[in-house]
Amino acid sequence: MKAYRNNKITYIPITIGGYLIDILAVLFVATVVVAAARNSHSFSDMFYSIFPYAVTTFLLREWIASKLS
């Protein structure tokens, strides 16, 4: 099942399943951003709170996309 198309830089979703994976990843990171913004005192504090979640989420998205392309 091909859910993504390989571009030179990233993978582009071509099916509803691919779009659903992308939307879920963005919603998860948005939730983390809201929670981090509520509890942080500076930009760097918020960045350090968000970074591990955002990086692992989008690396997982890229890995899934590479397997489904």
Secondary structure, DSSP 8 states (H G I E B T S, - for coil): ---EEE-SSSEEE-SHHHHHHHHHHHHHHHHHHHHHHHH-SSHHHHHHHHHHHHHHHHHHHHHHHHHT-
